[in-house]
Amino acid sequence: MCSSDLAFAEWNARRAAAPSAAIATLVHDWHAGVVAGDFDVLLLADVTYRPVHHRPVLRQMEACLAGGGVALHADPFRREVEGFLVQARSAFVHREVEVSTHWDGKRLPIRIHAFAAVDAPLERWLPQTALDTGVAPGDSSPPPAATQGPPR
């Protein structure tokens, strides 16, 4: 990861966070061990598309979510992610919802999974109403069409 990527992620988190939020970022090698401590939120995007990363990411989730935190995992329906999702679903309470974003004039479906040690934290991030309607909190786009999955 480039230092400018991390700087942008931190800037974006601070811009979107409540003034009292504690934001911390760091470069971490999943294979070197876990980052100690309980996390309120662990954001996972573009980290499980290679099977070699599945077990180390799961170890981090197991280490940091016991205190009531939630891991939010986003992916654009990559086939390689399925093995991770099977393992994570068996280890944690989870919810999932599909949302869409648009890039270069094309609709891109994204699935968001929320994982936690217990159910209570999930309601804050993926309320049952989002699952019932197919619209995530803050998503102003219409519910996805009857066909699901990535564009072909």
Secondary structure as UniProt FT lines:
FT   HELIX           3..16
FT   TURN            19..20
FT   HELIX           30..32
FT   STRAND          41..45
FT   HELIX           51..53
FT   HELIX           54..64
FT   TURN            66..67
FT   STRAND          70..75
FT   HELIX           79..81
FT   HELIX           82..91
FT   STRAND          93..103
FT   TURN            104..105
FT   STRAND          106..116
FT   HELIX           120..125
FT   HELIX           128..133
FT   TURN            137..138
//
